[in-house]
Amino acid sequence: MVTCGTYEKAHFLRDAPRLDRFRSLLFAGLAEAGWELHAWAILSNHYHFMASSPSDPGSLRRTLSKLHTLSARELNMQDHQTGRKVWFQYFDKHITFTNSYLPRLK
């Protein structure tokens, strides 16, 4: 499970086109890295997803770095804000028990 927020909780993903574009980048990045997506939620200032890792779970860091770089460039270009910080931090949690997985999936 991964959760990430925007810098200073700013609502950078504030409309449907931005949400859709970010979703496309997220899905493409995870698929490219071999992650199997189970569930996701994308809101205007943060996102969550649950996925199964490929044989190299270390690819998560590279995948999220690429996602954040690409999406920040696009959002900053749209807002004419070159170099603005968009993403803050992410945290990931390896869920190993069904009793932990199902409530988060819900």
Secondary structure, DSSP 8 states (H G I E B T S, - for coil): -EEEEEGGG---S-SHHHHHHHHHHHHHHHHHHT-EEEEEEE-SSEEEEEEE--S-TTHHHHHHHHHHHHHHHHHHHHTT-TT---EEEEEE-----HHHHHHHH-
